[in-house]
Amino acid sequence: MKKLFSTLCLLSCISNAVHAQEFSPEQIQQVTQVREAALNSDLSWQILESLTTEVGPRLPGTKNDKKAVEWAQSQFKALGFDKVWIEPATFPHWRRYHESASITTPSEQPLHLTALGNSVSTPKSGIQAEVVFFETLDELIASPEGSLKGKIAFINYRMNRHIDGNGYGPAVKARNSGAVEAAKKGAVAYMMRSVSTSHHRFAHTGGSHYKAGVTKIPATAVANPDADQLARLITAGHKVKVKLNIQTEDLGEGTSYNVIGQFNGTQYPEQYVLIGGHLDSWDLGTGALDDGAGVALTMAAAKHISDVKRPKRSVRVVLFAAEELGLWGAKAYFKRHKDTLDNIVAAAESDFGADVVYGFESNVAAAALPLVREIAKQLAPLNVQYIRKNTARGGPDLIPLKNTMSAPIFALHQDGTDYFDYHHTADDTLDKVDPKKLQQNTAAYAVFAMMAADAKTRITGK
Protein backbone atom coordinates (compact mmCIF):
# COMPACT_ATOMS: atom_id res chain seq x y z
CA MET A 1 0.00 0.00 0.00
CA LYS A 2 2.83 2.38 0.91
CA LYS A 3 4.52 1.59 -2.40
CA LEU A 4 1.29 2.31 -4.30
CA PHE A 5 0.81 5.58 -2.41
CA SER A 6 4.40 6.61 -3.18
CA THR A 7 3.90 5.79 -6.84
CA LEU A 8 0.71 7.86 -7.01
CA CYS A 9 2.46 10.77 -5.29
CA LEU A 10 5.32 10.54 -7.77
CA LEU A 11 2.93 10.52 -10.72
CA SER A 12 1.10 13.49 -9.25
CA CYS A 13 4.33 15.41 -8.77
CA ILE A 14 5.42 14.64 -12.33
CA SER A 15 2.00 15.74 -13.63
CA ASN A 16 2.11 18.98 -11.64
CA ALA A 17 5.63 19.67 -12.84
CA VAL A 18 4.56 19.19 -16.47
CA HIS A 19 1.58 21.51 -16.08
CA ALA A 20 3.63 24.08 -14.19
CA GLN A 21 5.84 24.38 -17.28
CA GLU A 22 2.92 25.77 -19.30
CA PHE A 23 3.81 29.21 -17.97
CA SER A 24 7.20 30.34 -16.77
CA PRO A 25 7.58 32.64 -13.74
CA GLU A 26 8.30 35.43 -16.22
CA GLN A 27 5.03 34.77 -18.06
CA ILE A 28 3.04 34.79 -14.83
CA GLN A 29 4.68 38.10 -13.94
CA GLN A 30 3.61 39.46 -17.33
CA VAL A 31 0.04 38.27 -16.72
CA THR A 32 0.10 40.14 -13.41
CA GLN A 33 1.30 43.27 -15.22
CA VAL A 34 -1.54 43.04 -17.72
CA ARG A 35 -4.13 42.44 -15.01
CA GLU A 36 -2.96 45.43 -12.97
CA ALA A 37 -2.69 47.67 -16.02
CA ALA A 38 -6.30 46.91 -17.01
CA LEU A 39 -7.54 47.50 -13.46
CA ASN A 40 -5.91 50.92 -13.39
CA SER A 41 -6.74 52.08 -16.91
CA ASP A 42 -9.79 53.93 -18.20
CA LEU A 43 -9.15 52.84 -21.80
CA SER A 44 -12.23 50.63 -22.05
CA TRP A 45 -14.35 53.48 -20.66
CA GLN A 46 -12.89 55.92 -23.18
CA ILE A 47 -13.71 53.55 -26.05
CA LEU A 48 -17.25 52.97 -24.77
CA GLU A 49 -17.85 56.67 -24.21
CA SER A 50 -16.72 57.42 -27.75
CA LEU A 51 -18.92 54.75 -29.32
CA THR A 52 -22.10 55.64 -27.43
CA THR A 53 -21.60 59.41 -27.63
CA GLU A 54 -20.09 60.00 -31.07
CA VAL A 55 -22.01 57.24 -32.86
CA GLY A 56 -25.02 56.43 -30.65
CA PRO A 57 -27.63 53.78 -31.55
CA ARG A 58 -26.52 51.38 -34.28
CA LEU A 59 -29.46 49.54 -35.82
CA PRO A 60 -28.12 47.43 -38.73
CA GLY A 61 -28.37 49.21 -42.06
CA THR A 62 -28.77 52.73 -40.69
CA LYS A 63 -26.37 55.62 -41.20
CA ASN A 64 -25.13 55.10 -37.64
CA ASP A 65 -24.38 51.46 -38.38
CA LYS A 66 -22.14 52.53 -41.26
CA LYS A 67 -20.59 55.18 -39.02
CA ALA A 68 -19.89 52.54 -36.37
CA VAL A 69 -18.01 50.42 -38.90
CA GLU A 70 -15.82 53.39 -39.78
CA TRP A 71 -15.41 54.24 -36.09
CA ALA A 72 -14.29 50.71 -35.22
CA GLN A 73 -11.68 50.60 -37.97
CA SER A 74 -10.32 53.95 -36.82
CA GLN A 75 -10.19 52.81 -33.19
CA PHE A 76 -8.36 49.59 -34.02
CA LYS A 77 -5.77 51.50 -36.02
CA ALA A 78 -5.32 54.13 -33.31
CA LEU A 79 -4.74 51.36 -30.76
CA GLY A 80 -1.96 49.94 -32.91
CA PHE A 81 -3.45 46.62 -34.00
CA ASP A 82 -1.23 44.86 -36.55
CA LYS A 83 -4.08 44.01 -38.89
CA VAL A 84 -7.45 45.71 -39.30
CA TRP A 85 -10.04 44.60 -41.84
CA ILE A 86 -13.74 44.28 -42.57
CA GLU A 87 -15.85 41.41 -43.91
CA PRO A 88 -19.39 41.79 -45.32
CA ALA A 89 -22.51 40.30 -43.79
CA THR A 90 -26.00 40.50 -45.27
CA PHE A 91 -29.17 40.66 -43.19
CA PRO A 92 -32.90 41.44 -43.49
CA HIS A 93 -33.01 45.23 -43.41
CA TRP A 94 -35.85 46.48 -41.18
CA ARG A 95 -36.71 49.97 -40.00
CA ARG A 96 -38.95 51.38 -37.27
CA TYR A 97 -40.68 54.73 -37.93
CA HIS A 98 -43.61 55.21 -35.57
CA GLU A 99 -45.26 53.43 -32.66
CA SER A 100 -48.10 54.50 -30.39
CA ALA A 101 -50.86 52.82 -28.42
CA SER A 102 -53.61 53.53 -25.95
CA ILE A 103 -56.36 51.80 -24.04
CA THR A 104 -59.67 53.13 -25.38
CA THR A 105 -62.08 51.04 -23.28
CA PRO A 106 -63.02 51.11 -20.40
CA SER A 107 -61.13 54.42 -20.17
CA GLU A 108 -58.63 56.41 -22.22
CA GLN A 109 -55.07 55.57 -21.08
CA PRO A 110 -51.76 55.76 -22.95
CA LEU A 111 -49.70 52.60 -23.32
CA HIS A 112 -45.93 52.53 -23.52
CA LEU A 113 -44.99 49.91 -26.10
CA THR A 114 -42.55 49.25 -28.91
CA ALA A 115 -42.58 47.29 -32.13
CA LEU A 116 -40.62 44.06 -32.03
CA GLY A 117 -37.88 43.72 -34.61
CA ASN A 118 -39.17 42.59 -38.02
CA SER A 119 -42.76 43.57 -37.17
CA VAL A 120 -45.05 44.59 -39.99
CA SER A 121 -47.05 47.81 -39.85
CA THR A 122 -50.63 48.37 -38.90
CA PRO A 123 -52.78 50.22 -41.47
CA LYS A 124 -51.90 53.93 -41.53
CA SER A 125 -54.95 54.65 -39.40
CA GLY A 126 -53.99 51.97 -36.86
CA ILE A 127 -55.92 49.03 -35.41
CA GLN A 128 -58.50 49.11 -32.64
CA ALA A 129 -59.67 45.82 -31.16
CA GLU A 130 -60.53 43.92 -28.01
CA VAL A 131 -57.64 42.41 -26.06
CA VAL A 132 -57.61 38.71 -25.10
CA PHE A 133 -55.41 37.83 -22.13
CA PHE A 134 -53.03 34.85 -21.82
CA GLU A 135 -50.50 34.05 -19.09
CA THR A 136 -48.19 32.02 -21.34
CA LEU A 137 -47.43 31.21 -24.96
CA ASP A 138 -48.61 27.65 -24.37
CA GLU A 139 -52.00 28.96 -23.24
CA LEU A 140 -52.29 30.98 -26.44
CA ILE A 141 -51.33 27.94 -28.53
CA ALA A 142 -54.01 25.89 -26.74
CA SER A 143 -56.78 28.42 -27.42
CA PRO A 144 -59.59 27.32 -29.82
CA GLU A 145 -59.23 27.82 -33.56
CA GLY A 146 -60.68 31.14 -34.67
CA SER A 147 -61.13 32.33 -31.07
CA LEU A 148 -59.03 35.46 -31.67
CA LYS A 149 -60.67 36.55 -34.92
CA GLY A 150 -60.54 40.34 -35.11
CA LYS A 151 -58.88 40.62 -31.67
CA ILE A 152 -55.50 41.46 -30.17
CA ALA A 153 -53.67 38.65 -28.36
CA PHE A 154 -51.79 39.65 -25.18
CA ILE A 155 -49.33 37.39 -23.32
CA ASN A 156 -48.37 38.50 -19.82
CA TYR A 157 -45.54 36.07 -19.04
CA ARG A 158 -43.33 37.35 -16.19
CA MET A 159 -39.60 36.85 -16.52
CA ASN A 160 -37.72 35.87 -13.36
CA ARG A 161 -34.59 37.69 -12.14
CA HIS A 162 -31.37 35.67 -11.72
CA ILE A 163 -27.63 36.31 -11.71
CA ASP A 164 -27.14 34.17 -14.83
CA GLY A 165 -30.21 35.48 -16.68
CA ASN A 166 -31.82 32.05 -16.85
CA GLY A 167 -35.28 33.60 -17.16
CA TYR A 168 -34.51 35.00 -20.59
CA GLY A 169 -34.85 31.77 -22.58
CA PRO A 170 -38.37 30.90 -21.37
CA ALA A 171 -39.56 34.51 -21.70
CA VAL A 172 -38.15 35.08 -25.17
CA LYS A 173 -40.19 32.23 -26.67
CA ALA A 174 -43.23 34.49 -26.68
CA ARG A 175 -41.21 37.19 -28.45
CA ASN A 176 -39.93 34.84 -31.13
CA SER A 177 -43.17 33.17 -32.17
CA GLY A 178 -46.07 34.80 -30.32
CA ALA A 179 -47.26 36.76 -33.34
CA VAL A 180 -47.31 33.60 -35.47
CA GLU A 181 -49.37 31.66 -32.94
CA ALA A 182 -51.75 34.59 -32.45
CA ALA A 183 -52.25 34.95 -36.21
CA LYS A 184 -53.08 31.24 -36.49
CA LYS A 185 -56.03 31.87 -34.16
CA GLY A 186 -57.22 34.88 -36.18
CA ALA A 187 -55.68 37.78 -34.21
CA VAL A 188 -55.16 41.10 -35.97
CA ALA A 189 -52.24 42.15 -33.73
CA TYR A 190 -50.03 40.81 -30.96
CA MET A 191 -48.86 42.35 -27.69
CA MET A 192 -46.66 40.82 -25.01
CA ARG A 193 -45.25 41.79 -21.66
CA SER A 194 -41.67 42.96 -22.22
CA VAL A 195 -38.92 40.38 -21.86
CA SER A 196 -37.68 42.23 -18.84
CA THR A 197 -37.19 42.22 -15.08
CA SER A 198 -37.75 45.97 -14.82
CA HIS A 199 -40.41 47.93 -12.94
CA HIS A 200 -39.69 51.00 -15.07
CA ARG A 201 -42.04 52.18 -17.79
CA PHE A 202 -39.77 51.29 -20.71
CA ALA A 203 -40.81 48.83 -23.39
CA HIS A 204 -38.19 46.25 -24.42
CA THR A 205 -37.80 45.47 -28.10
CA GLY A 206 -36.08 42.41 -29.60
CA GLY A 207 -36.17 40.10 -32.57
CA SER A 208 -39.36 38.37 -33.66
CA HIS A 209 -40.12 36.01 -36.51
CA TYR A 210 -42.87 35.14 -38.96
CA LYS A 211 -43.66 31.83 -40.62
CA ALA A 212 -44.36 31.21 -44.28
CA GLY A 213 -48.02 30.62 -44.92
CA VAL A 214 -49.16 32.40 -41.75
CA THR A 215 -50.55 35.95 -41.95
CA LYS A 216 -48.11 38.56 -40.67
CA ILE A 217 -49.59 40.72 -37.93
CA PRO A 218 -48.04 43.65 -35.99
CA ALA A 219 -45.93 42.39 -33.07
CA THR A 220 -45.30 44.59 -30.04
CA ALA A 221 -43.96 44.54 -26.48
CA VAL A 222 -45.58 46.52 -23.67
CA ALA A 223 -43.73 48.14 -20.75
CA ASN A 224 -44.15 46.00 -17.64
CA PRO A 225 -46.18 48.51 -15.60
CA ASP A 226 -48.56 48.88 -18.54
CA ALA A 227 -48.76 45.10 -18.89
CA ASP A 228 -49.76 45.00 -15.23
CA GLN A 229 -52.44 47.62 -15.90
CA LEU A 230 -53.90 45.61 -18.77
CA ALA A 231 -53.89 42.45 -16.64
CA ARG A 232 -55.66 44.18 -13.75
CA LEU A 233 -58.38 45.56 -15.99
CA ILE A 234 -59.03 42.23 -17.70
CA THR A 235 -58.87 40.24 -14.45
CA ALA A 236 -61.40 42.64 -12.93
CA GLY A 237 -63.81 41.68 -15.70
CA HIS A 238 -63.54 44.71 -17.96
CA LYS A 239 -63.76 44.44 -21.71
CA VAL A 240 -60.52 46.11 -22.75
CA LYS A 241 -59.96 47.63 -26.17
CA VAL A 242 -56.63 48.96 -27.40
CA LYS A 243 -55.68 51.12 -30.36
CA LEU A 244 -52.30 50.44 -31.98
CA ASN A 245 -50.43 52.34 -34.66
CA ILE A 246 -47.16 50.77 -35.75
CA GLN A 247 -45.31 51.95 -38.85
CA THR A 248 -42.26 49.98 -39.98
CA GLU A 249 -40.67 48.95 -43.26
CA ASP A 250 -39.00 45.89 -44.74
CA LEU A 251 -36.17 47.26 -46.88
CA GLY A 252 -35.03 43.92 -48.27
CA GLU A 253 -31.48 42.67 -47.97
CA GLY A 254 -28.99 44.95 -46.27
CA THR A 255 -25.22 44.76 -45.94
CA SER A 256 -23.05 45.60 -42.96
CA TYR A 257 -19.57 44.52 -41.91
CA ASN A 258 -17.77 42.57 -39.24
CA VAL A 259 -14.83 44.72 -38.13
CA ILE A 260 -11.74 42.78 -37.08
CA GLY A 261 -8.49 43.77 -35.42
CA GLN A 262 -5.58 41.46 -34.63
CA PHE A 263 -2.29 41.55 -32.76
CA ASN A 264 -0.13 38.92 -34.43
CA GLY A 265 1.42 36.09 -32.45
CA THR A 266 5.20 35.67 -32.38
CA GLN A 267 5.43 31.90 -32.98
CA TYR A 268 2.07 30.69 -34.30
CA PRO A 269 0.42 33.76 -35.84
CA GLU A 270 -2.09 31.66 -37.79
CA GLN A 271 -3.52 30.37 -34.49
CA TYR A 272 -5.58 32.85 -32.53
CA VAL A 273 -7.68 33.59 -29.49
CA LEU A 274 -11.00 35.10 -30.56
CA ILE A 275 -12.65 37.66 -28.28
CA GLY A 276 -15.18 40.37 -29.07
CA GLY A 277 -18.79 41.49 -29.03
CA HIS A 278 -21.35 42.79 -31.50
CA LEU A 279 -21.07 46.28 -32.92
CA ASP A 280 -24.74 46.86 -33.72
CA SER A 281 -27.47 47.78 -31.24
CA TRP A 282 -31.18 48.42 -31.17
CA ASP A 283 -32.35 51.91 -32.03
CA LEU A 284 -34.08 52.85 -28.77
CA GLY A 285 -31.03 53.50 -26.57
CA THR A 286 -27.32 53.98 -27.31
CA GLY A 287 -26.37 50.34 -26.82
CA ALA A 288 -23.98 50.93 -23.93
CA LEU A 289 -24.72 47.63 -22.18
CA ASP A 290 -25.79 45.73 -25.29
CA ASP A 291 -23.18 45.56 -26.57
CA GLY A 292 -20.99 48.63 -26.47
CA ALA A 293 -19.37 47.40 -23.27
CA GLY A 294 -18.39 44.11 -24.91
CA VAL A 295 -16.90 45.96 -27.85
CA ALA A 296 -14.92 48.34 -25.65
CA LEU A 297 -13.59 45.92 -23.07
CA THR A 298 -12.35 43.34 -25.57
CA MET A 299 -10.62 45.98 -27.69
CA ALA A 300 -8.99 47.39 -24.55
CA ALA A 301 -8.04 43.94 -23.25
CA ALA A 302 -6.15 43.14 -26.44
CA LYS A 303 -4.37 46.48 -26.28
CA HIS A 304 -3.29 45.93 -22.67
CA ILE A 305 -1.83 42.55 -23.64
CA SER A 306 0.14 44.03 -26.54
CA ASP A 307 1.55 46.75 -24.29
CA VAL A 308 3.24 44.11 -22.13
CA LYS A 309 4.18 41.48 -24.74
CA ARG A 310 3.10 39.75 -27.92
CA PRO A 311 2.00 36.21 -27.03
CA LYS A 312 2.94 33.13 -29.05
CA ARG A 313 -0.47 33.11 -30.77
CA SER A 314 -2.48 35.99 -32.18
CA VAL A 315 -5.20 37.80 -30.30
CA ARG A 316 -8.10 38.63 -32.62
CA VAL A 317 -10.98 40.94 -31.69
CA VAL A 318 -14.09 40.44 -33.81
CA LEU A 319 -16.88 43.03 -33.68
CA PHE A 320 -19.82 41.17 -35.18
CA ALA A 321 -22.43 42.85 -37.37
CA ALA A 322 -26.22 42.58 -37.20
CA GLU A 323 -26.41 40.37 -34.12
CA GLU A 324 -29.69 41.87 -32.96
CA LEU A 325 -31.50 40.89 -36.15
CA GLY A 326 -30.36 37.26 -36.03
CA LEU A 327 -26.59 36.70 -35.63
CA TRP A 328 -25.99 37.59 -39.26
CA GLY A 329 -22.43 38.82 -38.80
CA ALA A 330 -21.50 35.72 -36.84
CA LYS A 331 -23.01 33.43 -39.46
CA ALA A 332 -21.04 35.23 -42.16
CA TYR A 333 -17.78 35.15 -40.20
CA PHE A 334 -17.78 31.45 -39.41
CA LYS A 335 -18.95 30.54 -42.91
CA ARG A 336 -16.19 32.64 -44.45
CA HIS A 337 -13.54 31.04 -42.20
CA LYS A 338 -14.98 27.50 -42.22
CA ASP A 339 -11.82 25.96 -43.64
CA THR A 340 -9.56 27.44 -40.94
CA LEU A 341 -11.73 27.31 -37.82
CA ASP A 342 -9.31 24.86 -36.21
CA ASN A 343 -6.92 27.81 -35.89
CA ILE A 344 -9.10 29.12 -33.06
CA VAL A 345 -7.44 28.08 -29.79
CA ALA A 346 -9.98 29.79 -27.53
CA ALA A 347 -13.12 31.87 -28.07
CA ALA A 348 -15.14 34.06 -25.73
CA GLU A 349 -17.70 36.80 -26.36
CA SER A 350 -18.76 39.57 -23.99
CA ASP A 351 -22.47 40.25 -24.60
CA PHE A 352 -24.16 40.42 -21.22
CA GLY A 353 -23.74 44.00 -20.04
CA ALA A 354 -20.97 45.42 -17.89
CA ASP A 355 -21.49 44.11 -14.37
CA VAL A 356 -18.65 42.17 -12.75
CA VAL A 357 -17.32 38.89 -14.06
CA TYR A 358 -18.01 36.42 -11.25
CA GLY A 359 -17.29 33.07 -12.89
CA PHE A 360 -14.93 31.48 -15.42
CA GLU A 361 -15.94 28.35 -17.29
CA SER A 362 -14.52 26.34 -20.18
CA ASN A 363 -15.76 23.87 -22.74
CA VAL A 364 -12.57 22.15 -23.85
CA ALA A 365 -10.89 18.76 -24.22
CA ALA A 366 -10.06 17.10 -20.91
CA ALA A 367 -6.35 17.36 -21.70
CA ALA A 368 -6.63 21.15 -21.62
CA LEU A 369 -8.19 21.36 -18.14
CA PRO A 370 -4.87 21.70 -16.24
CA LEU A 371 -4.10 24.74 -18.42
CA VAL A 372 -7.61 26.10 -17.80
CA ARG A 373 -7.02 25.79 -14.05
CA GLU A 374 -3.84 27.85 -14.43
CA ILE A 375 -5.86 30.60 -16.11
CA ALA A 376 -8.47 30.37 -13.36
CA LYS A 377 -5.75 30.81 -10.73
CA GLN A 378 -4.73 34.12 -12.30
CA LEU A 379 -8.37 35.25 -12.49
CA ALA A 380 -8.92 34.58 -8.78
CA PRO A 381 -7.42 37.95 -7.66
CA LEU A 382 -10.29 39.56 -9.63
CA ASN A 383 -12.80 37.62 -7.47
CA VAL A 384 -13.62 35.38 -10.40
CA GLN A 385 -14.63 31.87 -9.34
CA TYR A 386 -13.64 28.82 -11.37
CA ILE A 387 -16.74 26.91 -12.52
CA ARG A 388 -15.60 23.34 -13.10
CA LYS A 389 -18.53 22.04 -15.17
CA ASN A 390 -16.62 22.42 -18.48
CA THR A 391 -19.89 23.05 -20.31
CA ALA A 392 -19.53 26.73 -21.23
CA ARG A 393 -21.82 27.90 -24.03
CA GLY A 394 -20.16 31.23 -24.77
CA GLY A 395 -21.91 34.32 -26.15
CA PRO A 396 -24.63 34.28 -28.83
CA ASP A 397 -22.28 35.14 -31.70
CA LEU A 398 -20.39 31.91 -30.98
CA ILE A 399 -23.47 29.76 -31.68
CA PRO A 400 -22.56 29.28 -35.39
CA LEU A 401 -19.06 28.22 -34.32
CA LYS A 402 -20.43 25.64 -31.87
CA ASN A 403 -22.78 24.35 -34.54
CA THR A 404 -19.87 23.92 -36.96
CA MET A 405 -17.20 22.25 -34.82
CA SER A 406 -16.18 21.31 -31.29
CA ALA A 407 -14.33 24.54 -30.65
CA PRO A 408 -12.63 25.53 -27.38
CA ILE A 409 -15.33 27.82 -25.95
CA PHE A 410 -15.03 29.92 -22.79
CA ALA A 411 -17.47 31.95 -20.74
CA LEU A 412 -16.53 34.79 -18.43
CA HIS A 413 -19.86 34.91 -16.61
CA GLN A 414 -21.07 38.41 -15.76
CA ASP A 415 -23.55 39.26 -13.04
CA GLY A 416 -26.81 39.61 -14.96
CA THR A 417 -29.08 40.32 -12.00
CA ASP A 418 -30.01 43.78 -13.31
CA TYR A 419 -29.14 43.36 -16.99
CA PHE A 420 -32.70 42.76 -18.16
CA ASP A 421 -33.88 45.95 -16.46
CA TYR A 422 -32.23 47.84 -19.33
CA HIS A 423 -31.84 45.30 -22.13
CA HIS A 424 -33.24 46.46 -25.52
CA THR A 425 -34.72 49.69 -24.12
CA ALA A 426 -34.31 53.45 -24.41
CA ASP A 427 -32.68 53.19 -20.97
CA ASP A 428 -29.60 51.34 -22.30
CA THR A 429 -27.28 54.31 -22.01
CA LEU A 430 -23.74 55.05 -20.81
CA ASP A 431 -24.74 56.12 -17.31
CA LYS A 432 -25.77 52.52 -16.56
CA VAL A 433 -22.13 51.39 -16.81
CA ASP A 434 -19.92 51.45 -13.70
CA PRO A 435 -16.35 52.32 -14.81
CA LYS A 436 -14.79 50.19 -12.06
CA LYS A 437 -16.81 47.14 -13.05
CA LEU A 438 -15.84 47.73 -16.67
CA GLN A 439 -12.18 47.73 -15.62
CA GLN A 440 -12.65 44.39 -13.84
CA ASN A 441 -14.25 42.93 -16.99
CA THR A 442 -11.38 44.23 -19.10
CA ALA A 443 -8.80 42.74 -16.75
CA ALA A 444 -10.54 39.36 -16.77
CA TYR A 445 -10.62 39.20 -20.57
CA ALA A 446 -7.02 40.37 -20.79
CA VAL A 447 -5.79 37.65 -18.39
CA PHE A 448 -7.79 34.95 -20.16
CA ALA A 449 -6.81 35.95 -23.71
CA MET A 450 -3.14 36.44 -22.86
CA MET A 451 -2.74 33.08 -21.16
CA ALA A 452 -4.71 31.18 -23.80
CA ALA A 453 -2.55 32.77 -26.49
CA ASP A 454 0.80 32.35 -24.71
CA ALA A 455 0.53 28.82 -23.28
CA LYS A 456 3.18 26.26 -24.18
CA THR A 457 0.57 23.93 -25.66
CA ARG A 458 -2.54 24.99 -27.55
CA ILE A 459 -6.03 24.52 -26.16
CA THR A 460 -8.31 22.18 -28.09
CA GLY A 461 -12.05 21.57 -28.10
CA LYS A 462 -13.80 18.41 -27.01
Residue, then its C-alpha position, 0 to 999 in steps of 0.5 A: m500500500k505504501k509503495l502504491f501511495s508513493t507511486l501515485c504521489l510521484l505521478s502526481c508530482i510529475s504531472n504537476a511539474v509538467h503543467a507548471q511548465e505551461f507558464s514560466p515565472e516570467q510569463i506569470q509576472q507578465v500576466t500580473q502586469v496586464r491584469e494590474a494595467a487593465l484594473n488601473s486604466d480607463l481605456s475601455w471606458q474611453i472607447l465605450e464613451s466614444l462609441t455611445t456618444e459619437v455614434g449612438p444607436r446602431l441599428p443594422g443598415t442605418k447611417n449610424d451602423k455605417k458610421a460605427v463600422e468606420w469608427a471601429q476601424s479607426q479605433f483599431k488603427a489608433l490602438g496599434f493593432d497589426k491588422v485591421w479589416i472588414e468582412p461583409a454580412t447580409f441581413p434582413h433590413w428592417r426599420r422602425y418609424h412610428e409606434s403608439a398605443s392607448i387603451t380606449t375602453p373602459s377608459e382612455q389611457p396611454l400605453h408605452l410599447t414598442a414594435l418588435g424587430n421585423s414587425v409589420s405595420t398596422p394600417k396607416s390609421g392603426i388598429q383598434a380591437e378587443v384584447v384577449f389575455f393569456e398568461t403564457l405562450d402555451e395557453l395561447i397555442a391551446s386556445p380554440e381555432g378562430s377564437l381570436k378573430g378580429k382581436i388582439a392577443f396579449i401574453n403576460y408572461r413574467m420573466n424571473r430575475h437571476i444572476d445568470g439570466n436564466g429567465y430570458g430563454p423561457a420569456v423570449k419564446a413568446r417574443n420569437s413566435g407569439a405573433v405567429e401563434a396569435a395569427k393562427k387563431g385569427a388575431v389582428a395584432y399581438m402584444m406581449r409583456s416585455v422580456s424584462t425584469s424591470h419595474h420602469r415604464f420602458a418597453h423592451t424590443g427584440g427580434s421576432h419572426y414570422k412563418a411562411g403561410v401564416t398571416k403577418i400581424p403587428a408584433t409589439a412589447v408593452a412596458n411591464p407597468d402597462a402590462d400590469q395595468l392591462a392584466r388588472l383591468i381584464t382580471a377585474g372583468h372589464k372588456v378592454k380595447v386597445k388602439l395600436n399604430i405601428q409603422t415599420e418597413d422591410l427594406g429587403e437585404g442589407t449589408s453591414y460589416n464585421v470589423i476585425g483587429q488582430f495583434n499577431g502572435t510571435q510563434y504561431p500567428e495563424q492560431y488565434v484567441l477570438i474575443g469580441g462582441h457585437l457592434d450593432s445595437w437596437d435603435l431605442g437607446t445607445g447600446a452601452l450595455d448591449d453591446g458597447a461594453g463588450v466591444a470596448l472591453t475586448m478591444a482594450a483587453a487586447k491592447h493591454i496585452s500588446d503593451v506588455k508582450r506579444p503572445k505566441r499566438s495571435v489575439r483577434v478581436v471580432l466586432f460582429a455585425a447585425e447580431e440583434l436581427g439574427l446573428w448575421g455577422a457571426k453566421a457570415y464570419f464562421k462561414r467565411h472562415k470555415d476551412t480554418l476554424d481549427n486555428i481558433v485556440a480559444a473563443a469568448e464573447s462579452d455580450f451580457g452587459a458590464d457588471v462584474v465577471y463572477g465566474f470562469e468556465s470552459n468547454v474544452a478537451a479534458a487534456a486542456l483542463p490543467l491549463v484552464r485551471e492555471i488561467a483560473k488561478q490568475l483570475a482569482p485575484l479579480n474575485v472570479q470563481y472557477i466553474r468546473k462544469n466544463t460546459a460553457r456555451g459562450g456568447p450568442d455570436l459563438i453559436p454558429l461556431k459551436n454548430t460547426m465544430s467542437a471549438p474551445i469555448f469559454a465563458l466569463h460569466q457576468d452578473g446579470t441580476d439587473y441586466f434585463d432591467y435595461h436590455h433592448t430599451a431606451d434606458d440602455t445608455l452610458d450612465k448605466v455602466d460602472p467604470k470600475k466594473l468595466q475595468q474588472n471585466t477588461a482585466a478578466y478578458a485580458v488575463f484569459a486571452m493572454m494566457a490562452a494565447d501564450a501557453k506552451t501547448r494549444i487549447t483544443g475543443k472536445 
